[in-house]
Amino acid sequence: MHQRPSARHYLLLGGLAFAWGSAFLFVKLGLADLPLIMVTLARTAVAAGLLYAASRRQGHNLPSPFGNG
């Protein structure tokens, strides 16, 4: 059975659309003053930080690159 979308679903969809659309604006503004590699590295670093924070908030631990011992 299908449920009707709640206001929370519409709010999340609006937030996703805003984040997606604003990324293009920030890239356009960034490329006006910075080299492409700097914009790419900054976007990657921000995305990695957000994914790391989200995974930690959900209780996941990332494996250590140095092993267990």
Phi, psi and omega per residue, in radians:
M1 nan 2.547 3.119
H2 -1.627 2.433 3.013
Q3 -1.755 2.612 3.043
R4 -1.267 2.436 3.095
P5 -1.095 2.402 3.122
S6 -1.538 3.036 3.094
A7 -1.080 -0.576 3.115
R8 -1.096 -0.716 3.118
H9 -1.091 -0.754 3.127
Y10 -1.162 -0.631 3.101
L11 -1.152 -0.746 3.094
L12 -1.119 -0.714 3.104
L13 -1.116 -0.720 3.098
G14 -1.121 -0.709 3.094
G15 -1.124 -0.698 3.100
L16 -1.130 -0.763 3.124
A17 -1.101 -0.688 3.112
F18 -1.135 -0.814 -3.132
A19 -1.105 -0.735 -3.126
W20 -1.133 -0.810 -3.110
G21 -1.212 -0.658 -3.116
S22 -1.224 -0.413 3.105
A23 -1.049 -0.694 3.134
F24 -1.167 -0.653 3.103
L25 -1.126 -0.786 -3.128
F26 -1.146 -0.631 3.089
V27 -1.145 -0.776 -3.141
K28 -1.068 -0.785 3.124
L29 -1.181 -0.688 -3.133
G30 -1.159 -0.681 -3.113
L31 -1.237 -0.284 3.101
A32 -1.224 -0.499 -3.058
D33 -2.087 -0.361 -3.032
L34 -2.095 2.696 3.056
P35 -1.198 2.721 -3.102
L36 -0.964 -0.722 -3.096
I37 -1.107 -0.641 3.120
M38 -1.182 -0.719 3.103
V39 -1.120 -0.748 3.139
T40 -1.111 -0.790 3.127
L41 -1.118 -0.696 3.130
A42 -1.139 -0.778 3.126
R43 -1.087 -0.722 -3.136
T44 -1.156 -0.720 3.138
A45 -1.141 -0.743 3.122
V46 -1.124 -0.779 3.140
A47 -1.100 -0.744 3.127
A48 -1.111 -0.725 3.114
G49 -1.114 -0.732 3.118
L50 -1.159 -0.722 3.107
L51 -1.153 -0.672 3.101
Y52 -1.122 -0.791 3.134
A53 -1.105 -0.706 3.131
A54 -1.151 -0.704 3.141
S55 -1.199 -0.664 3.096
R56 -1.168 -0.661 -3.141
R57 -1.123 -0.553 3.125
Q58 -1.488 0.006 3.050
G59 1.603 0.206 3.123
H60 -1.512 2.498 3.040
N61 -1.908 2.341 3.100
L62 -1.468 2.538 3.128
P63 -1.167 2.571 3.106
S64 -1.366 2.387 3.098
P65 -1.239 -0.185 -3.090
F66 -1.769 0.029 -3.138
G67 1.438 -2.992 -3.083
N68 -1.711 -0.049 -3.067
G69 -2.677 nan nan
